[in-house]
Amino acid sequence: MFIRKRSSYPILKVEWEGERLISMQELSFRCKLHPEVIEHYVELDLISPIKYGEKGYLFRESAVDKVRIIQRLRRDLGVNLISAGIILDLLDEIDELKKEVSRLRKMR
């Protein structure tokens, strides 16, 4: 596991669809993971970056929560990465269904 003692990542003031974007360095620092682990998660499509030219990836700030969920699934439940991806997809689908139920209730 990769842990830096002090923050050296650049603070970005970039937003995408109303959500703050963070660099790969900030994401890896906040999740206490080596950037190569983050890249592996991207390769497996567990998290989705927004490509930012030659400077590398940018991620929505919500990627921090997703990575932490992956870490908990692996650490606490022994879930492999492929299964973690399926679980993340199901959690996203549940969130969408909750929003739809809420929208339908407001229409009554």
C-alpha positions, 0 to 999 in steps of 0.5 A, a space after each residue: 500500500 502506498 501512503 504519502 506523508 504529506 499532500 503534494 498533489 495539485 488542488 484543481 478548481 475544475 468542475 464537470 456537470 456540477 461536481 468537482 474533479 480531482 487528479 489521479 494523484 489526489 484520488 490515490 492520496 485520499 484513498 491511500 492507494 498507489 496510482 497504479 492501483 487506481 489505473 488498474 481499477 480504470 482498466 477493469 472499468 470499476 471507476 470511470 475517469 475523464 481524460 484530461 489531455 497529456 496531464 493524465 486522468 481526472 475523476 469526479 470527486 465521487 470516485 473517492 467513495 467508489 474506491 473506498 467501497 471497493 476497498 471495503 468489499 475486498 478487505 471486509 468481505 474478501 470480494 474479488 475485483 470482478 465481483 466488486 464491479 458487479 456490486 457497484 453496478 447493482 448499487 448504482 441501479 438501486 440508487 436510480 430506482 430510488 430516484 425513480 420511486 421518489 419522482 413517481 411519489 411526487 407525481 401523485 
